[in-house]
Amino acid sequence: MRYAILGDIHSNLAAFEAVLRDIDLKGGIDRIWCLGDVVGYGPDPHECIELLRQYEHICVAGNHDWAAIGKMDTSDFNPVATRACRWTSQQLTKKDIDYLQNLPLSLCQDDFTLVHGSPREPIWEYLLSIEVAQDNFAYFKTAFCLVGHSHVPLIFEQRGNSTVYKEFPNRTNLELGGNRLIINPGGVGQPRDGDPRASYAIYDVDTRTIYHYRVEYDIPATQRKMEERGLPLPLILRLSEGW
Ligand code: ZN
């Protein structure tokens, strides 16, 4: 079995399609594991939900998925995110809303727990520091945890009583061993580690290896589309910067 691990698609259809094409080139997958924030920020919320639903997949809820359907208020969002969220809400069909409404906060598959933010706070918490990661190892029971939310590819490894941070660069093969891990595959639709290419991973069960990949997509075309839709300029500009 092979699973695609996709986080933070964020209504970026061109990035999502580029990732799916890349997956095909790499021999395909059996199922998508999606880490939430399917919508928010980008120009194609409805299309991204629809495309995801064409694949066999599981998906957890992200903060933007909840905000887009009013399941959570946007008082903690910055003004730009709030504007994009309001626009996103207006693009969703009844079917899209039902789909987002029913996304669970966390899921367990094989040796993995899937959440958007962190196992302790699945919607909100950012897992970016060793201290936060260390605490969070107590909040899931499986060997491994997959997270999104920060849009930064990284790995935290539990070694005895300490936690070690590791980068997760493009084309890294992460072989799963005995140590527990928290893994972020990076963001498909709005990467924030300085590399604007879409970021995702494939987990191969037979080799017990997670492969991390970056894929180019048509950023200028996506930016033009966002401009046409009247989405906020900072959200348009950040796609080419990768932050
Ligand atoms: Zn996100």
Boltz pocket constraint, residues with backbone or C-beta under 6 A from the ligand:
constraints:
  - pocket:
      binder: B
      contacts: [[A, 8], [A, 10], [A, 36], [A, 37], [A, 62], [A, 64], [A, 149], [A, 150], [A, 151]]
      max_distance: 6.0
